[in-house]
Amino acid sequence: MRFSAVLIATVALLAVPAATAKDFAPGDLRVCGRTQCVPIMNRSVLRVLSAYYWGPRRVPRAGPVRSGAPGFELRFADGHPSGMVASAWLNRFRAYGFMCGRFERGSWYRFPARAVVEIRRLTKRLRPIPVSAPPRTC
């Protein structure tokens, strides 16, 4: 019985860092236009994006975004792009293969409203990237 309790406690302690390892810290995710990037520093928005990227809830699909529409890439701190936020309202997201199975190549998803507001604010001075075919992933 004692061994079981120790085993359960050990597994619980090991699971905590794994669960928090996918939380974005300020600057871990950047929004990028054609020539420059701006770090996302708002902690509440980063919590929303962590749940959106890695969470257990199903991500709602959205209609397609037309080719040439304005968009901005979301990039991890190492510069690797995670996907694109696009449309005239910046309320659609297309993943670039960082979470195959959760997001499908070429599909557009609704972007969380709280994140839309922050992305619009951060991109006011950035030049958008026109939407084109998604890169090869998965």
N, CA, C and O atoms as CSV, one atom per row, in Angstrom:
chain,resi,resn,atom,element,x,y,z
A,1,MET,N,N,0.826,-1.189,0.000
A,1,MET,CA,C,0.000,0.000,0.000
A,1,MET,C,C,0.872,1.255,0.000
A,1,MET,O,O,0.611,2.208,-0.734
A,2,ARG,N,N,1.915,1.239,0.839
A,2,ARG,CA,C,2.796,2.400,0.938
A,2,ARG,C,C,3.504,2.641,-0.395
A,2,ARG,O,O,3.655,3.789,-0.815
A,3,PHE,N,N,3.942,1.563,-1.068
A,3,PHE,CA,C,4.602,1.679,-2.358
A,3,PHE,C,C,3.674,2.339,-3.380
A,3,PHE,O,O,4.121,3.165,-4.176
A,4,SER,N,N,2.381,1.981,-3.366
A,4,SER,CA,C,1.408,2.566,-4.283
A,4,SER,C,C,1.266,4.061,-4.051
A,4,SER,O,O,1.190,4.838,-5.003
A,5,ALA,N,N,1.230,4.463,-2.793
A,5,ALA,CA,C,1.099,5.888,-2.477
A,5,ALA,C,C,2.318,6.667,-2.952
A,5,ALA,O,O,2.182,7.765,-3.492
A,6,VAL,N,N,3.513,6.105,-2.753
A,6,VAL,CA,C,4.738,6.763,-3.210
A,6,VAL,C,C,4.751,6.853,-4.739
A,6,VAL,O,O,5.131,7.877,-5.307
A,7,LEU,N,N,4.339,5.785,-5.385
A,7,LEU,CA,C,4.303,5.762,-6.845
A,7,LEU,C,C,3.331,6.814,-7.386
A,7,LEU,O,O,3.661,7.531,-8.331
A,8,ILE,N,N,2.151,6.910,-6.803
A,8,ILE,CA,C,1.157,7.902,-7.232
A,8,ILE,C,C,1.681,9.311,-7.011
A,8,ILE,O,O,1.527,10.166,-7.883
A,9,ALA,N,N,2.296,9.571,-5.863
A,9,ALA,CA,C,2.845,10.894,-5.578
A,9,ALA,C,C,3.957,11.248,-6.565
A,9,ALA,O,O,4.036,12.389,-7.023
A,10,THR,N,N,4.801,10.297,-6.891
A,10,THR,CA,C,5.889,10.536,-7.840
A,10,THR,C,C,5.349,10.861,-9.227
A,10,THR,O,O,5.811,11.802,-9.872
A,11,VAL,N,N,4.381,10.091,-9.680
A,11,VAL,CA,C,3.782,10.343,-10.994
A,11,VAL,C,C,3.123,11.719,-11.015
A,11,VAL,O,O,3.245,12.442,-12.004
A,12,ALA,N,N,2.435,12.088,-9.952
A,12,ALA,CA,C,1.775,13.394,-9.888
A,12,ALA,C,C,2.798,14.523,-9.965
A,12,ALA,O,O,2.580,15.510,-10.668
A,13,LEU,N,N,3.907,14.385,-9.252
A,13,LEU,CA,C,4.942,15.426,-9.277
A,13,LEU,C,C,5.594,15.530,-10.649
A,13,LEU,O,O,5.913,16.632,-11.094
A,14,LEU,N,N,5.792,14.430,-11.310
A,14,LEU,CA,C,6.388,14.453,-12.645
A,14,LEU,C,C,5.429,15.014,-13.685
A,14,LEU,O,O,5.872,15.609,-14.667
A,15,ALA,N,N,4.128,14.838,-13.492
A,15,ALA,CA,C,3.133,15.319,-14.449
A,15,ALA,C,C,2.975,16.833,-14.399
A,15,ALA,O,O,2.641,17.438,-15.417
A,16,VAL,N,N,3.202,17.459,-13.262
A,16,VAL,CA,C,3.018,18.904,-13.130
A,16,VAL,C,C,3.942,19.681,-14.064
A,16,VAL,O,O,3.449,20.552,-14.781
A,17,PRO,N,N,5.261,19.420,-14.103
A,17,PRO,CA,C,6.089,20.162,-15.040
A,17,PRO,C,C,5.703,19.917,-16.497
A,17,PRO,O,O,5.804,20.828,-17.319
A,18,ALA,N,N,5.266,18.710,-16.828
A,18,ALA,CA,C,4.873,18.421,-18.195
A,18,ALA,C,C,3.646,19.239,-18.586
A,18,ALA,O,O,3.553,19.707,-19.721
A,19,ALA,N,N,2.717,19.413,-17.671
A,19,ALA,CA,C,1.512,20.172,-17.970
A,19,ALA,C,C,1.822,21.649,-18.148
A,19,ALA,O,O,1.202,22.307,-18.984
A,20,THR,N,N,2.759,22.182,-17.389
A,20,THR,CA,C,3.071,23.600,-17.485
A,20,THR,C,C,4.132,23.885,-18.535
A,20,THR,O,O,4.370,25.048,-18.859
A,21,ALA,N,N,4.771,22.863,-19.072
A,21,ALA,CA,C,5.840,23.070,-20.046
A,21,ALA,C,C,5.336,23.688,-21.336
A,21,ALA,O,O,6.118,24.284,-22.076
A,22,LYS,N,N,4.040,23.558,-21.624
A,22,LYS,CA,C,3.495,24.093,-22.859
A,22,LYS,C,C,2.826,25.446,-22.669
A,22,LYS,O,O,2.148,25.928,-23.577
A,23,ASP,N,N,3.000,26.057,-21.526
A,23,ASP,CA,C,2.485,27.400,-21.314
A,23,ASP,C,C,3.467,28.400,-21.896
A,23,ASP,O,O,4.671,28.314,-21.655
A,24,PHE,N,N,2.947,29.352,-22.665
A,24,PHE,CA,C,3.802,30.380,-23.229
A,24,PHE,C,C,4.137,31.425,-22.179
A,24,PHE,O,O,3.267,31.866,-21.427
A,25,ALA,N,N,5.384,31.811,-22.133
A,25,ALA,CA,C,5.835,32.928,-21.296
A,25,ALA,C,C,5.902,34.159,-22.195
A,25,ALA,O,O,5.937,34.022,-23.418
A,26,PRO,N,N,5.921,35.355,-21.614
A,26,PRO,CA,C,6.036,36.553,-22.436
A,26,PRO,C,C,7.247,36.467,-23.381
A,26,PRO,O,O,8.369,36.195,-22.953
A,27,GLY,N,N,6.991,36.704,-24.661
A,27,GLY,CA,C,8.044,36.661,-25.663
A,27,GLY,C,C,8.251,35.307,-26.311
A,27,GLY,O,O,9.003,35.207,-27.280
A,28,ASP,N,N,7.601,34.247,-25.802
A,28,ASP,CA,C,7.743,32.913,-26.392
A,28,ASP,C,C,7.065,32.804,-27.749
A,28,ASP,O,O,7.389,31.921,-28.544
A,29,LEU,N,N,6.136,33.692,-28.009
A,29,LEU,CA,C,5.408,33.688,-29.266
A,29,LEU,C,C,5.427,35.113,-29.811
A,29,LEU,O,O,5.213,36.076,-29.075
A,30,ARG,N,N,5.688,35.229,-31.117
A,30,ARG,CA,C,5.752,36.551,-31.752
A,30,ARG,C,C,4.791,36.592,-32.925
A,30,ARG,O,O,4.512,35.568,-33.549
A,31,VAL,N,N,4.294,37.766,-33.217
A,31,VAL,CA,C,3.475,37.971,-34.413
A,31,VAL,C,C,4.355,38.733,-35.407
A,31,VAL,O,O,4.966,39.746,-35.064
A,32,CYS,N,N,4.409,38.227,-36.649
A,32,CYS,CA,C,5.351,38.755,-37.628
A,32,CYS,C,C,4.668,39.161,-38.919
A,32,CYS,O,O,3.788,38.472,-39.435
A,33,GLY,N,N,5.106,40.307,-39.422
A,33,GLY,CA,C,4.685,40.772,-40.735
A,33,GLY,C,C,5.779,40.467,-41.734
A,33,GLY,O,O,6.598,39.574,-41.515
A,34,ARG,N,N,5.796,41.202,-42.827
A,34,ARG,CA,C,6.792,40.954,-43.881
A,34,ARG,C,C,8.233,41.152,-43.428
A,34,ARG,O,O,9.116,40.382,-43.804
A,35,THR,N,N,8.471,42.187,-42.618
A,35,THR,CA,C,9.861,42.527,-42.301
A,35,THR,C,C,10.203,42.549,-40.820
A,35,THR,O,O,11.381,42.604,-40.468
A,36,GLN,N,N,9.221,42.509,-39.954
A,36,GLN,CA,C,9.540,42.566,-38.527
A,36,GLN,C,C,8.534,41.793,-37.705
A,36,GLN,O,O,7.431,41.479,-38.154
A,37,CYS,N,N,8.954,41.491,-36.475
A,37,CYS,CA,C,8.132,40.740,-35.524
A,37,CYS,C,C,7.965,41.533,-34.241
A,37,CYS,O,O,8.803,42.363,-33.888
A,38,VAL,N,N,6.875,41.262,-33.557
A,38,VAL,CA,C,6.591,41.880,-32.261
A,38,VAL,C,C,6.275,40.756,-31.281
A,38,VAL,O,O,5.419,39.919,-31.566
A,39,PRO,N,N,6.948,40.721,-30.129
A,39,PRO,CA,C,6.649,39.659,-29.153
A,39,PRO,C,C,5.287,39.867,-28.504
A,39,PRO,O,O,4.860,40.998,-28.270
A,40,ILE,N,N,4.625,38.779,-28.224
A,40,ILE,CA,C,3.362,38.834,-27.485
A,40,ILE,C,C,3.727,38.751,-26.007
A,40,ILE,O,O,4.283,37.751,-25.555
A,41,MET,N,N,3.416,39.792,-25.267
A,41,MET,CA,C,3.822,39.897,-23.866
A,41,MET,C,C,2.648,39.774,-22.886
A,41,MET,O,O,2.861,39.524,-21.699
A,42,ASN,N,N,1.435,39.945,-23.361
A,42,ASN,CA,C,0.252,39.921,-22.513
A,42,ASN,C,C,0.012,38.508,-21.981
A,42,ASN,O,O,-0.304,37.600,-22.749
A,43,ARG,N,N,0.161,38.324,-20.676
A,43,ARG,CA,C,0.070,36.996,-20.063
A,43,ARG,C,C,-1.306,36.355,-20.229
A,43,ARG,O,O,-1.400,35.145,-20.438
A,44,SER,N,N,-2.364,37.142,-20.141
A,44,SER,CA,C,-3.697,36.546,-20.286
A,44,SER,C,C,-3.915,36.053,-21.719
A,44,SER,O,O,-4.538,35.012,-21.924
A,45,VAL,N,N,-3.417,36.780,-22.695
A,45,VAL,CA,C,-3.517,36.336,-24.089
A,45,VAL,C,C,-2.656,35.095,-24.304
A,45,VAL,O,O,-3.059,34.181,-25.024
A,46,LEU,N,N,-1.492,35.054,-23.697
A,46,LEU,CA,C,-0.624,33.880,-23.830
A,46,LEU,C,C,-1.262,32.638,-23.215
A,46,LEU,O,O,-1.083,31.535,-23.730
A,47,ARG,N,N,-2.002,32.801,-22.124
A,47,ARG,CA,C,-2.727,31.665,-21.540
A,47,ARG,C,C,-3.810,31.183,-22.505
A,47,ARG,O,O,-4.007,29.981,-22.677
A,48,VAL,N,N,-4.505,32.127,-23.129
A,48,VAL,CA,C,-5.527,31.771,-24.118
A,48,VAL,C,C,-4.889,31.015,-25.281
A,48,VAL,O,O,-5.429,30.007,-25.737
A,49,LEU,N,N,-3.739,31.498,-25.763
A,49,LEU,CA,C,-3.066,30.850,-26.885
A,49,LEU,C,C,-2.487,29.488,-26.508
A,49,LEU,O,O,-2.488,28.573,-27.332
A,50,SER,N,N,-2.000,29.341,-25.296
A,50,SER,CA,C,-1.525,28.025,-24.836
A,50,SER,C,C,-2.656,27.010,-24.868
A,50,SER,O,O,-2.482,25.891,-25.350
A,51,ALA,N,N,-3.811,27.404,-24.355
A,51,ALA,CA,C,-4.971,26.513,-24.359
A,51,ALA,C,C,-5.424,26.221,-25.791
A,51,ALA,O,O,-5.829,25.101,-26.102
A,52,TYR,N,N,-5.354,27.220,-26.649
A,52,TYR,CA,C,-5.744,27.050,-28.051
A,52,TYR,C,C,-4.798,26.081,-28.761
A,52,TYR,O,O,-5.251,25.185,-29.474
A,53,TYR,N,N,-3.509,26.251,-28.574
A,53,TYR,CA,C,-2.516,25.401,-29.233
A,53,TYR,C,C,-2.506,23.981,-28.677
A,53,TYR,O,O,-2.486,23.020,-29.446
A,54,TRP,N,N,-2.519,23.837,-27.367
A,54,TRP,CA,C,-2.249,22.545,-26.740
A,54,TRP,C,C,-3.420,21.949,-25.978
A,54,TRP,O,O,-3.348,20.793,-25.562
A,55,GLY,N,N,-4.492,22.698,-25.784
A,55,GLY,CA,C,-5.576,22.275,-24.899
A,55,GLY,C,C,-6.373,21.080,-25.373
A,55,GLY,O,O,-6.238,20.640,-26.515
A,56,PRO,N,N,-7.210,20.554,-24.483
A,56,PRO,CA,C,-7.990,19.354,-24.793
A,56,PRO,C,C,-9.243,19.632,-25.626
A,56,PRO,O,O,-9.779,18.720,-26.257
A,57,ARG,N,N,-9.711,20.873,-25.633
A,57,ARG,CA,C,-10.934,21.188,-26.378
A,57,ARG,C,C,-10.696,21.156,-27.879
A,57,ARG,O,O,-9.614,21.488,-28.364
A,58,ARG,N,N,-11.728,20.749,-28.600
A,58,ARG,CA,C,-11.676,20.733,-30.057
A,58,ARG,C,C,-11.608,22.170,-30.566
A,58,ARG,O,O,-12.297,23.048,-30.049
A,59,VAL,N,N,-10.785,22.406,-31.570
A,59,VAL,CA,C,-10.628,23.745,-32.141
A,59,VAL,C,C,-11.687,23.913,-33.232
A,59,VAL,O,O,-11.754,23.095,-34.149
A,60,PRO,N,N,-12.522,24.968,-33.148
A,60,PRO,CA,C,-13.589,25.137,-34.138
A,60,PRO,C,C,-13.055,25.564,-35.508
A,60,PRO,O,O,-12.213,26.456,-35.611
A,61,ARG,N,N,-13.552,24.919,-36.538
A,61,ARG,CA,C,-13.163,25.248,-37.914
A,61,ARG,C,C,-13.812,26.550,-38.347
A,61,ARG,O,O,-14.813,26.990,-37.782
A,62,ALA,N,N,-13.213,27.155,-39.368
A,62,ALA,CA,C,-13.750,28.384,-39.950
A,62,ALA,C,C,-13.711,28.242,-41.462
A,62,ALA,O,O,-13.045,27.357,-41.999
A,63,GLY,N,N,-14.426,29.114,-42.134
A,63,GLY,CA,C,-14.408,29.111,-43.592
A,63,GLY,C,C,-13.040,29.514,-44.114
A,63,GLY,O,O,-12.210,30.024,-43.362
A,64,PRO,N,N,-12.805,29.289,-45.392
A,64,PRO,CA,C,-11.498,29.602,-45.970
A,64,PRO,C,C,-11.228,31.101,-46.032
A,64,PRO,O,O,-12.143,31.925,-46.026
A,65,VAL,N,N,-9.956,31.418,-46.091
A,65,VAL,CA,C,-9.510,32.799,-46.265
A,65,VAL,C,C,-9.013,32.906,-47.704
A,65,VAL,O,O,-8.265,32.048,-48.171
A,66,ARG,N,N,-9.423,33.940,-48.391
A,66,ARG,CA,C,-9.055,34.076,-49.800
A,66,ARG,C,C,-7.561,34.282,-49.966
A,66,ARG,O,O,-6.903,34.880,-49.116
A,67,SER,N,N,-7.040,33.783,-51.064
A,67,SER,CA,C,-5.631,33.975,-51.404
A,67,SER,C,C,-5.369,35.466,-51.566
A,67,SER,O,O,-6.154,36.171,-52.201
A,68,GLY,N,N,-4.282,35.941,-51.001
A,68,GLY,CA,C,-3.922,37.355,-51.071
A,68,GLY,C,C,-4.444,38.193,-49.919
A,68,GLY,O,O,-4.061,39.355,-49.784
A,69,ALA,N,N,-5.317,37.626,-49.078
A,69,ALA,CA,C,-5.837,38.358,-47.911
A,69,ALA,C,C,-4.683,38.686,-46.972
A,69,ALA,O,O,-3.664,37.997,-46.986
A,70,PRO,N,N,-4.828,39.728,-46.156
A,70,PRO,CA,C,-3.752,40.076,-45.215
A,70,PRO,C,C,-3.615,39.034,-44.112
A,70,PRO,O,O,-4.606,38.515,-43.597
A,71,GLY,N,N,-2.381,38.744,-43.768
A,71,GLY,CA,C,-2.109,37.792,-42.705
A,71,GLY,C,C,-0.810,38.096,-41.999
A,71,GLY,O,O,0.010,38.878,-42.480
A,72,PHE,N,N,-0.631,37.470,-40.856
A,72,PHE,CA,C,0.584,37.612,-40.060
A,72,PHE,C,C,0.952,36.244,-39.518
A,72,PHE,O,O,0.082,35.483,-39.094
A,73,GLU,N,N,2.237,35.931,-39.531
A,73,GLU,CA,C,2.690,34.660,-38.985
A,73,GLU,C,C,2.856,34.754,-37.481
A,73,GLU,O,O,3.264,35.787,-36.949
A,74,LEU,N,N,2.536,33.668,-36.808
A,74,LEU,CA,C,2.858,33.521,-35.398
A,74,LEU,C,C,4.082,32.621,-35.363
A,74,LEU,O,O,4.071,31.522,-35.916
A,75,ARG,N,N,5.136,33.093,-34.710
A,75,ARG,CA,C,6.387,32.338,-34.655
A,75,ARG,C,C,6.791,32.095,-33.205
A,75,ARG,O,O,6.592,32.929,-32.322
A,76,PHE,N,N,7.365,30.917,-33.004
A,76,PHE,CA,C,7.925,30.599,-31.696
A,76,PHE,C,C,9.185,31.438,-31.495
A,76,PHE,O,O,9.686,32.039,-32.446
A,77,ALA,N,N,9.691,31.483,-30.286
A,77,ALA,CA,C,10.867,32.301,-29.957
A,77,ALA,C,C,12.088,31.933,-30.795
A,77,ALA,O,O,12.939,32.782,-31.057
A,78,ASP,N,N,12.178,30.660,-31.220
A,78,ASP,CA,C,13.324,30.242,-32.033
A,78,ASP,C,C,13.184,30.652,-33.504
A,78,ASP,O,O,14.065,30.359,-34.313
A,79,GLY,N,N,12.086,31.325,-33.852
A,79,GLY,CA,C,11.863,31.787,-35.211
A,79,GLY,C,C,11.018,30.862,-36.067
A,79,GLY,O,O,10.580,31.249,-37.150
A,80,HIS,N,N,10.783,29.642,-35.594
A,80,HIS,CA,C,9.982,28.678,-36.357
A,80,HIS,C,C,8.522,29.133,-36.385
A,80,HIS,O,O,7.942,29.391,-35.331
A,81,PRO,N,N,7.923,29.236,-37.566
A,81,PRO,CA,C,6.518,29.662,-37.623
A,81,PRO,C,C,5.571,28.558,-37.172
A,81,PRO,O,O,5.743,27.395,-37.539
A,82,SER,N,N,4.577,28.922,-36.381
A,82,SER,CA,C,3.573,27.954,-35.941
A,82,SER,C,C,2.350,28.005,-36.838
A,82,SER,O,O,1.618,27.021,-36.945
A,83,GLY,N,N,2.120,29.137,-37.480
A,83,GLY,CA,C,0.969,29.260,-38.350
A,83,GLY,C,C,0.735,30.699,-38.743
A,83,GLY,O,O,1.581,31.569,-38.534
A,84,MET,N,N,-0.433,30.933,-39.318
A,84,MET,CA,C,-0.776,32.269,-39.794
A,84,MET,C,C,-2.148,32.662,-39.280
A,84,MET,O,O,-3.081,31.859,-39.262
A,85,VAL,N,N,-2.250,33.919,-38.860
A,85,VAL,CA,C,-3.527,34.534,-38.517
A,85,VAL,C,C,-3.864,35.427,-39.699
A,85,VAL,O,O,-3.035,36.235,-40.118
A,86,ALA,N,N,-5.069,35.296,-40.242
A,86,ALA,CA,C,-5.396,36.034,-41.453
A,86,ALA,C,C,-6.881,36.366,-41.528
A,86,ALA,O,O,-7.674,35.956,-40.680
A,87,SER,N,N,-7.224,37.102,-42.540
A,87,SER,CA,C,-8.531,37.613,-42.952
A,87,SER,C,C,-8.525,39.110,-42.661
A,87,SER,O,O,-7.625,39.621,-41.994
A,88,ALA,N,N,-9.525,39.795,-43.163
A,88,ALA,CA,C,-9.609,41.241,-42.921
A,88,ALA,C,C,-9.734,41.548,-41.427
A,88,ALA,O,O,-9.356,42.632,-40.983
A,89,TRP,N,N,-10.265,40.594,-40.651
A,89,TRP,CA,C,-10.469,40.794,-39.213
A,89,TRP,C,C,-9.407,40.098,-38.369
A,89,TRP,O,O,-9.401,40.236,-37.146
A,90,LEU,N,N,-8.510,39.353,-39.010
A,90,LEU,CA,C,-7.472,38.581,-38.311
A,90,LEU,C,C,-8.079,37.612,-37.298
A,90,LEU,O,O,-7.595,37.472,-36.175
A,91,ASN,N,N,-9.140,36.956,-37.724
A,91,ASN,CA,C,-9.840,36.033,-36.828
A,91,ASN,C,C,-9.805,34.576,-37.285
A,91,ASN,O,O,-10.577,33.749,-36.800
A,92,ARG,N,N,-8.912,34.270,-38.215
A,92,ARG,CA,C,-8.759,32.904,-38.696
A,92,ARG,C,C,-7.315,32.465,-38.505
A,92,ARG,O,O,-6.399,33.282,-38.597
A,93,PHE,N,N,-7.108,31.180,-38.240
A,93,PHE,CA,C,-5.770,30.643,-37.990
A,93,PHE,C,C,-5.570,29.388,-38.823
A,93,PHE,O,O,-6.457,28.539,-38.915
A,94,ARG,N,N,-4.391,29.282,-39.429
A,94,ARG,CA,C,-3.987,28.073,-40.154
A,94,ARG,C,C,-2.651,27.632,-39.585
A,94,ARG,O,O,-1.675,28.381,-39.634
A,95,ALA,N,N,-2.602,26.426,-39.047
A,95,ALA,CA,C,-1.380,25.894,-38.434
A,95,ALA,C,C,-0.422,25.397,-39.504
A,95,ALA,O,O,-0.830,24.990,-40.592
A,96,TYR,N,N,0.862,25.441,-39.167
A,96,TYR,CA,C,1.905,24.977,-40.071
A,96,TYR,C,C,2.514,23.658,-39.618
A,96,TYR,O,O,3.709,23.438,-39.816
A,97,GLY,N,N,1.728,22.780,-39.019
A,97,GLY,CA,C,2.195,21.430,-38.723
A,97,GLY,C,C,2.835,21.209,-37.376
A,97,GLY,O,O,3.433,20.154,-37.160
A,98,PHE,N,N,2.740,22.150,-36.464
A,98,PHE,CA,C,3.360,21.952,-35.154
A,98,PHE,C,C,2.538,21.022,-34.280
A,98,PHE,O,O,3.054,20.504,-33.289
A,99,MET,N,N,1.291,20.799,-34.612
A,99,MET,CA,C,0.421,19.955,-33.788
A,99,MET,C,C,-0.474,19.129,-34.705
A,99,MET,O,O,-1.696,19.269,-34.704
A,100,CYS,N,N,0.168,18.264,-35.488
A,100,CYS,CA,C,-0.564,17.427,-36.444
A,100,CYS,C,C,-1.573,16.558,-35.705
A,100,CYS,O,O,-1.246,15.953,-34.684
A,101,GLY,N,N,-2.762,16.500,-36.204
A,101,GLY,CA,C,-3.839,15.779,-35.538
A,101,GLY,C,C,-4.808,16.748,-34.897
A,101,GLY,O,O,-6.021,16.560,-34.991
A,102,ARG,N,N,-4.301,17.772,-34.254
A,102,ARG,CA,C,-5.165,18.810,-33.695
A,102,ARG,C,C,-5.569,19.784,-34.797
A,102,ARG,O,O,-6.729,20.182,-34.894
A,103,PHE,N,N,-4.605,20.158,-35.619
A,103,PHE,CA,C,-4.834,21.049,-36.751
A,103,PHE,C,C,-4.501,20.286,-38.031
A,103,PHE,O,O,-3.514,19.552,-38.072
A,104,GLU,N,N,-5.305,20.451,-39.063
A,104,GLU,CA,C,-5.061,19.793,-40.343
A,104,GLU,C,C,-4.449,20.775,-41.332
A,104,GLU,O,O,-4.800,21.955,-41.353
A,105,ARG,N,N,-3.526,20.272,-42.153
A,105,ARG,CA,C,-2.846,21.102,-43.145
A,105,ARG,C,C,-3.870,21.777,-44.058
A,105,ARG,O,O,-4.764,21.130,-44.604
A,106,GLY,N,N,-3.715,23.081,-44.207
A,106,GLY,CA,C,-4.554,23.845,-45.121
A,106,GLY,C,C,-5.904,24.254,-44.577
A,106,GLY,O,O,-6.603,25.036,-45.222
A,107,SER,N,N,-6.302,23.757,-43.416
A,107,SER,CA,C,-7.604,24.100,-42.835
A,107,SER,C,C,-7.492,25.380,-42.021
A,107,SER,O,O,-6.462,25.665,-41.410
A,108,TRP,N,N,-8.569,26.135,-42.032
A,108,TRP,CA,C,-8.639,27.364,-41.256
A,108,TRP,C,C,-9.513,27.129,-40.026
A,108,TRP,O,O,-10.506,26.404,-40.080
A,109,TYR,N,N,-9.124,27.754,-38.924
A,109,TYR,CA,C,-9.813,27.606,-37.652
A,109,TYR,C,C,-10.141,28.983,-37.088
A,109,TYR,O,O,-9.441,29.959,-37.357
A,110,ARG,N,N,-11.211,29.051,-36.305
A,110,ARG,CA,C,-11.533,30.311,-35.630
A,110,ARG,C,C,-10.455,30.594,-34.599
A,110,ARG,O,O,-10.029,29.706,-33.862
A,111,PHE,N,N,-10.027,31.836,-34.562
A,111,PHE,CA,C,-8.998,32.256,-33.618
A,111,PHE,C,C,-9.709,32.845,-32.406
A,111,PHE,O,O,-10.720,33.526,-32.576
A,112,PRO,N,N,-9.219,32.611,-31.187
A,112,PRO,CA,C,-9.899,33.101,-29.985
A,112,PRO,C,C,-10.064,34.631,-29.991
A,112,PRO,O,O,-9.131,35.368,-30.311
A,113,ALA,N,N,-11.260,35.083,-29.635
A,113,ALA,CA,C,-11.588,36.514,-29.683
A,113,ALA,C,C,-10.606,37.364,-28.883
A,113,ALA,O,O,-10.198,38.428,-29.348
A,114,ARG,N,N,-10.228,36.924,-27.712
A,114,ARG,CA,C,-9.288,37.691,-26.875
A,114,ARG,C,C,-7.945,37.839,-27.580
A,114,ARG,O,O,-7.308,38.888,-27.485
A,115,ALA,N,N,-7.513,36.805,-28.280
A,115,ALA,CA,C,-6.252,36.854,-29.023
A,115,ALA,C,C,-6.384,37.734,-30.267
A,115,ALA,O,O,-5.430,38.415,-30.644
A,116,VAL,N,N,-7.549,37.727,-30.903
A,116,VAL,CA,C,-7.777,38.575,-32.079
A,116,VAL,C,C,-7.547,40.044,-31.727
A,116,VAL,O,O,-6.875,40.772,-32.458
A,117,VAL,N,N,-8.111,40.463,-30.603
A,117,VAL,CA,C,-7.965,41.864,-30.165
A,117,VAL,C,C,-6.491,42.221,-29.997
A,117,VAL,O,O,-6.051,43.282,-30.440
A,118,GLU,N,N,-5.732,41.339,-29.361
A,118,GLU,CA,C,-4.304,41.610,-29.123
A,118,GLU,C,C,-3.507,41.587,-30.428
A,118,GLU,O,O,-2.632,42.430,-30.627
A,119,ILE,N,N,-3.790,40.649,-31.308
A,119,ILE,CA,C,-3.079,40.571,-32.585
A,119,ILE,C,C,-3.355,41.820,-33.416
A,119,ILE,O,O,-2.436,42.366,-34.027
A,120,ARG,N,N,-4.582,42.273,-33.449
A,120,ARG,CA,C,-4.900,43.518,-34.174
A,120,ARG,C,C,-4.107,44.688,-33.608
A,120,ARG,O,O,-3.573,45.505,-34.358
A,121,ARG,N,N,-4.031,44.764,-32.291
A,121,ARG,CA,C,-3.286,45.861,-31.647
A,121,ARG,C,C,-1.806,45.793,-32.001
A,121,ARG,O,O,-1.194,46.809,-32.331
A,122,LEU,N,N,-1.233,44.595,-31.931
A,122,LEU,CA,C,0.204,44.442,-32.163
A,122,LEU,C,C,0.603,44.624,-33.630
A,122,LEU,O,O,1.752,44.956,-33.919
A,123,THR,N,N,-0.321,44.412,-34.545
A,123,THR,CA,C,0.033,44.460,-35.969
A,123,THR,C,C,-0.297,45.790,-36.649
A,123,THR,O,O,-0.147,45.912,-37.864
A,124,LYS,N,N,-0.736,46.766,-35.894
A,124,LYS,CA,C,-1.114,48.054,-36.492
A,124,LYS,C,C,-0.001,48.668,-37.336
A,124,LYS,O,O,-0.275,49.313,-38.348
A,125,ARG,N,N,1.240,48.475,-36.930
A,125,ARG,CA,C,2.364,49.084,-37.645
A,125,ARG,C,C,3.163,48.082,-38.479
A,125,ARG,O,O,4.212,48.426,-39.025
A,126,LEU,N,N,2.676,46.854,-38.579
A,126,LEU,CA,C,3.372,45.831,-39.364
A,126,LEU,C,C,2.754,45.717,-40.759
A,126,LEU,O,O,1.551,45.911,-40.935
A,127,ARG,N,N,3.586,45.403,-41.733
A,127,ARG,CA,C,3.093,45.141,-43.089
A,127,ARG,C,C,2.666,43.681,-43.167
A,127,ARG,O,O,3.451,42.794,-42.833
A,128,PRO,N,N,1.431,43.415,-43.603
A,128,PRO,CA,C,0.954,42.027,-43.639
A,128,PRO,C,C,1.651,41.188,-44.713
A,128,PRO,O,O,2.269,41.703,-45.645
A,129,ILE,N,N,1.523,39.892,-44.536
A,129,ILE,CA,C,2.006,38.897,-45.490
A,129,ILE,C,C,0.752,38.393,-46.218
A,129,ILE,O,O,-0.195,37.967,-45.558
A,130,PRO,N,N,0.718,38.429,-47.538
A,130,PRO,CA,C,-0.475,37.925,-48.224
A,130,PRO,C,C,-0.612,36.407,-48.071
A,130,PRO,O,O,0.372,35.670,-48.129
A,131,VAL,N,N,-1.835,35.968,-47.878
A,131,VAL,CA,C,-2.111,34.544,-47.735
A,131,VAL,C,C,-1.806,33.840,-49.060
A,131,VAL,O,O,-2.200,34.296,-50.133
A,132,SER,N,N,-1.099,32.726,-48.952
A,132,SER,CA,C,-0.831,31.881,-50.101
A,132,SER,C,C,-1.009,30.436,-49.656
A,132,SER,O,O,-1.482,30.180,-48.549
A,133,ALA,N,N,-0.638,29.500,-50.503
A,133,ALA,CA,C,-0.768,28.088,-50.152
A,133,ALA,C,C,0.046,27.789,-48.892
A,133,ALA,O,O,1.116,28.366,-48.699
A,134,PRO,N,N,-0.449,26.896,-48.037
A,134,PRO,CA,C,0.307,26.565,-46.822
A,134,PRO,C,C,1.575,25.795,-47.143
A,134,PRO,O,O,1.630,25.078,-48.142
A,135,PRO,N,N,2.597,25.936,-46.304
A,135,PRO,CA,C,3.825,25.156,-46.518
A,135,PRO,C,C,3.575,23.678,-46.284
A,135,PRO,O,O,2.609,23.310,-45.616
A,136,ARG,N,N,4.424,22.838,-46.819
A,136,ARG,CA,C,4.315,21.383,-46.609
A,136,ARG,C,C,4.571,21.076,-45.138
A,136,ARG,O,O,5.569,21.516,-44.567
A,137,THR,N,N,3.667,20.321,-44.533
A,137,THR,CA,C,3.806,19.921,-43.136
A,137,THR,C,C,3.223,18.525,-42.963
A,137,THR,O,O,2.550,18.006,-43.854
A,138,CYS,N,N,3.483,17.936,-41.827
A,138,CYS,CA,C,2.943,16.633,-41.437
A,138,CYS,C,C,3.060,15.618,-42.543
A,138,CYS,O,O,2.651,14.470,-42.373
